[in-house]
Amino acid sequence: MAISLTTYTAATNKAVLERYMNLPLPDNKILATYVWVDGTGEFVRSKTRTVDFHPKHPSELPIWNFDGSSTYQAEGS
């Protein structure tokens, strides 16, 4: 069955989200979430990555670069 773009909603399907949130994570892995205010100054953005150690301080985490164009922090050219 095809879904019409006019009837499609972007609402989160809670069952799908729960399925992924319940995936097992190995004991030697940590999810590190990077959070920042975007270039508009109005919205909070975040990205999560998996690391194989338990950091004691944020400075121990790897620097995560991005171009910033999607968050209005750079032109992207």
PyMOL CGO cylinders between C-alpha atoms (Angstrom):
from pymol import cmd
from pymol.cgo import CYLINDER

trace = [
    CYLINDER, 0.00, 0.00, 0.00, 1.45, 3.36, -1.02, 0.3, 1, 1, 1, 1, 1, 1,
    CYLINDER, 1.45, 3.36, -1.02, 1.36, 6.22, 1.46, 0.3, 1, 1, 1, 1, 1, 1,
    CYLINDER, 1.36, 6.22, 1.46, 0.30, 9.55, 0.04, 0.3, 1, 1, 1, 1, 1, 1,
    CYLINDER, 0.30, 9.55, 0.04, 2.51, 12.48, 0.98, 0.3, 1, 1, 1, 1, 1, 1,
    CYLINDER, 2.51, 12.48, 0.98, -0.64, 14.39, 1.88, 0.3, 1, 1, 1, 1, 1, 1,
    CYLINDER, -0.64, 14.39, 1.88, -1.65, 11.81, 4.50, 0.3, 1, 1, 1, 1, 1, 1,
    CYLINDER, -1.65, 11.81, 4.50, 1.82, 11.01, 5.85, 0.3, 1, 1, 1, 1, 1, 1,
    CYLINDER, 1.82, 11.01, 5.85, 2.67, 12.43, 9.27, 0.3, 1, 1, 1, 1, 1, 1,
    CYLINDER, 2.67, 12.43, 9.27, 6.10, 12.74, 10.81, 0.3, 1, 1, 1, 1, 1, 1,
    CYLINDER, 6.10, 12.74, 10.81, 4.88, 11.57, 14.20, 0.3, 1, 1, 1, 1, 1, 1,
    CYLINDER, 4.88, 11.57, 14.20, 7.24, 9.18, 15.95, 0.3, 1, 1, 1, 1, 1, 1,
    CYLINDER, 7.24, 9.18, 15.95, 6.08, 5.61, 15.95, 0.3, 1, 1, 1, 1, 1, 1,
    CYLINDER, 6.08, 5.61, 15.95, 6.57, 4.70, 19.63, 0.3, 1, 1, 1, 1, 1, 1,
    CYLINDER, 6.57, 4.70, 19.63, 6.84, 0.96, 18.92, 0.3, 1, 1, 1, 1, 1, 1,
    CYLINDER, 6.84, 0.96, 18.92, 9.70, 1.52, 16.48, 0.3, 1, 1, 1, 1, 1, 1,
    CYLINDER, 9.70, 1.52, 16.48, 11.47, 3.88, 18.87, 0.3, 1, 1, 1, 1, 1, 1,
    CYLINDER, 11.47, 3.88, 18.87, 11.09, 1.43, 21.75, 0.3, 1, 1, 1, 1, 1, 1,
    CYLINDER, 11.09, 1.43, 21.75, 12.52, -1.38, 19.62, 0.3, 1, 1, 1, 1, 1, 1,
    CYLINDER, 12.52, -1.38, 19.62, 15.71, 0.58, 18.99, 0.3, 1, 1, 1, 1, 1, 1,
    CYLINDER, 15.71, 0.58, 18.99, 15.97, 1.95, 22.53, 0.3, 1, 1, 1, 1, 1, 1,
    CYLINDER, 15.97, 1.95, 22.53, 15.83, -1.62, 23.85, 0.3, 1, 1, 1, 1, 1, 1,
    CYLINDER, 15.83, -1.62, 23.85, 18.69, -2.94, 21.73, 0.3, 1, 1, 1, 1, 1, 1,
    CYLINDER, 18.69, -2.94, 21.73, 21.40, -4.45, 23.92, 0.3, 1, 1, 1, 1, 1, 1,
    CYLINDER, 21.40, -4.45, 23.92, 24.56, -2.41, 24.40, 0.3, 1, 1, 1, 1, 1, 1,
    CYLINDER, 24.56, -2.41, 24.40, 27.76, -4.29, 25.28, 0.3, 1, 1, 1, 1, 1, 1,
    CYLINDER, 27.76, -4.29, 25.28, 29.21, -3.66, 28.74, 0.3, 1, 1, 1, 1, 1, 1,
    CYLINDER, 29.21, -3.66, 28.74, 32.36, -2.12, 27.27, 0.3, 1, 1, 1, 1, 1, 1,
    CYLINDER, 32.36, -2.12, 27.27, 30.49, 0.53, 25.25, 0.3, 1, 1, 1, 1, 1, 1,
    CYLINDER, 30.49, 0.53, 25.25, 29.20, 3.96, 26.29, 0.3, 1, 1, 1, 1, 1, 1,
    CYLINDER, 29.20, 3.96, 26.29, 26.80, 6.22, 24.39, 0.3, 1, 1, 1, 1, 1, 1,
    CYLINDER, 26.80, 6.22, 24.39, 28.17, 9.77, 24.44, 0.3, 1, 1, 1, 1, 1, 1,
    CYLINDER, 28.17, 9.77, 24.44, 25.67, 12.47, 23.47, 0.3, 1, 1, 1, 1, 1, 1,
    CYLINDER, 25.67, 12.47, 23.47, 26.99, 15.79, 22.22, 0.3, 1, 1, 1, 1, 1, 1,
    CYLINDER, 26.99, 15.79, 22.22, 24.52, 18.67, 22.77, 0.3, 1, 1, 1, 1, 1, 1,
    CYLINDER, 24.52, 18.67, 22.77, 24.81, 22.24, 21.48, 0.3, 1, 1, 1, 1, 1, 1,
    CYLINDER, 24.81, 22.24, 21.48, 22.73, 25.31, 20.62, 0.3, 1, 1, 1, 1, 1, 1,
    CYLINDER, 22.73, 25.31, 20.62, 22.45, 25.73, 16.84, 0.3, 1, 1, 1, 1, 1, 1,
    CYLINDER, 22.45, 25.73, 16.84, 23.42, 28.82, 14.88, 0.3, 1, 1, 1, 1, 1, 1,
    CYLINDER, 23.42, 28.82, 14.88, 19.97, 30.39, 15.23, 0.3, 1, 1, 1, 1, 1, 1,
    CYLINDER, 19.97, 30.39, 15.23, 20.41, 30.49, 19.01, 0.3, 1, 1, 1, 1, 1, 1,
    CYLINDER, 20.41, 30.49, 19.01, 16.92, 29.04, 19.37, 0.3, 1, 1, 1, 1, 1, 1,
    CYLINDER, 16.92, 29.04, 19.37, 17.23, 25.27, 19.01, 0.3, 1, 1, 1, 1, 1, 1,
    CYLINDER, 17.23, 25.27, 19.01, 19.18, 22.56, 20.76, 0.3, 1, 1, 1, 1, 1, 1,
    CYLINDER, 19.18, 22.56, 20.76, 20.90, 19.97, 18.57, 0.3, 1, 1, 1, 1, 1, 1,
    CYLINDER, 20.90, 19.97, 18.57, 22.50, 16.67, 19.51, 0.3, 1, 1, 1, 1, 1, 1,
    CYLINDER, 22.50, 16.67, 19.51, 24.39, 13.68, 18.12, 0.3, 1, 1, 1, 1, 1, 1,
    CYLINDER, 24.39, 13.68, 18.12, 25.28, 10.45, 19.84, 0.3, 1, 1, 1, 1, 1, 1,
    CYLINDER, 25.28, 10.45, 19.84, 28.27, 8.22, 19.26, 0.3, 1, 1, 1, 1, 1, 1,
    CYLINDER, 28.27, 8.22, 19.26, 29.50, 5.00, 20.82, 0.3, 1, 1, 1, 1, 1, 1,
    CYLINDER, 29.50, 5.00, 20.82, 32.87, 4.90, 22.56, 0.3, 1, 1, 1, 1, 1, 1,
    CYLINDER, 32.87, 4.90, 22.56, 34.66, 1.91, 24.06, 0.3, 1, 1, 1, 1, 1, 1,
    CYLINDER, 34.66, 1.91, 24.06, 35.68, 3.47, 27.38, 0.3, 1, 1, 1, 1, 1, 1,
    CYLINDER, 35.68, 3.47, 27.38, 34.01, 5.19, 30.32, 0.3, 1, 1, 1, 1, 1, 1,
    CYLINDER, 34.01, 5.19, 30.32, 35.13, 8.84, 30.27, 0.3, 1, 1, 1, 1, 1, 1,
    CYLINDER, 35.13, 8.84, 30.27, 35.69, 10.53, 33.60, 0.3, 1, 1, 1, 1, 1, 1,
    CYLINDER, 35.69, 10.53, 33.60, 35.53, 14.03, 32.07, 0.3, 1, 1, 1, 1, 1, 1,
    CYLINDER, 35.53, 14.03, 32.07, 34.10, 15.42, 28.80, 0.3, 1, 1, 1, 1, 1, 1,
    CYLINDER, 34.10, 15.42, 28.80, 37.61, 16.43, 27.70, 0.3, 1, 1, 1, 1, 1, 1,
    CYLINDER, 37.61, 16.43, 27.70, 38.43, 12.72, 27.36, 0.3, 1, 1, 1, 1, 1, 1,
    CYLINDER, 38.43, 12.72, 27.36, 35.87, 12.31, 24.56, 0.3, 1, 1, 1, 1, 1, 1,
    CYLINDER, 35.87, 12.31, 24.56, 36.92, 12.59, 20.92, 0.3, 1, 1, 1, 1, 1, 1,
    CYLINDER, 36.92, 12.59, 20.92, 36.20, 15.86, 19.14, 0.3, 1, 1, 1, 1, 1, 1,
    CYLINDER, 36.20, 15.86, 19.14, 33.33, 15.41, 16.73, 0.3, 1, 1, 1, 1, 1, 1,
    CYLINDER, 33.33, 15.41, 16.73, 33.59, 17.69, 13.74, 0.3, 1, 1, 1, 1, 1, 1,
    CYLINDER, 33.59, 17.69, 13.74, 30.73, 18.65, 11.45, 0.3, 1, 1, 1, 1, 1, 1,
    CYLINDER, 30.73, 18.65, 11.45, 30.40, 21.27, 8.75, 0.3, 1, 1, 1, 1, 1, 1,
    CYLINDER, 30.40, 21.27, 8.75, 27.66, 23.25, 10.55, 0.3, 1, 1, 1, 1, 1, 1,
    CYLINDER, 27.66, 23.25, 10.55, 25.63, 24.02, 7.44, 0.3, 1, 1, 1, 1, 1, 1,
    CYLINDER, 25.63, 24.02, 7.44, 22.60, 22.04, 8.58, 0.3, 1, 1, 1, 1, 1, 1,
    CYLINDER, 22.60, 22.04, 8.58, 22.54, 23.88, 11.92, 0.3, 1, 1, 1, 1, 1, 1,
    CYLINDER, 22.54, 23.88, 11.92, 22.99, 27.40, 10.50, 0.3, 1, 1, 1, 1, 1, 1,
    CYLINDER, 22.99, 27.40, 10.50, 26.49, 27.67, 11.93, 0.3, 1, 1, 1, 1, 1, 1,
    CYLINDER, 26.49, 27.67, 11.93, 28.25, 27.76, 8.52, 0.3, 1, 1, 1, 1, 1, 1,
    CYLINDER, 28.25, 27.76, 8.52, 27.38, 28.41, 4.91, 0.3, 1, 1, 1, 1, 1, 1,
    CYLINDER, 27.38, 28.41, 4.91, 28.45, 24.96, 3.77, 0.3, 1, 1, 1, 1, 1, 1,
    CYLINDER, 28.45, 24.96, 3.77, 30.27, 26.24, 0.71, 0.3, 1, 1, 1, 1, 1, 1,
]
cmd.load_cgo(trace, "trace")
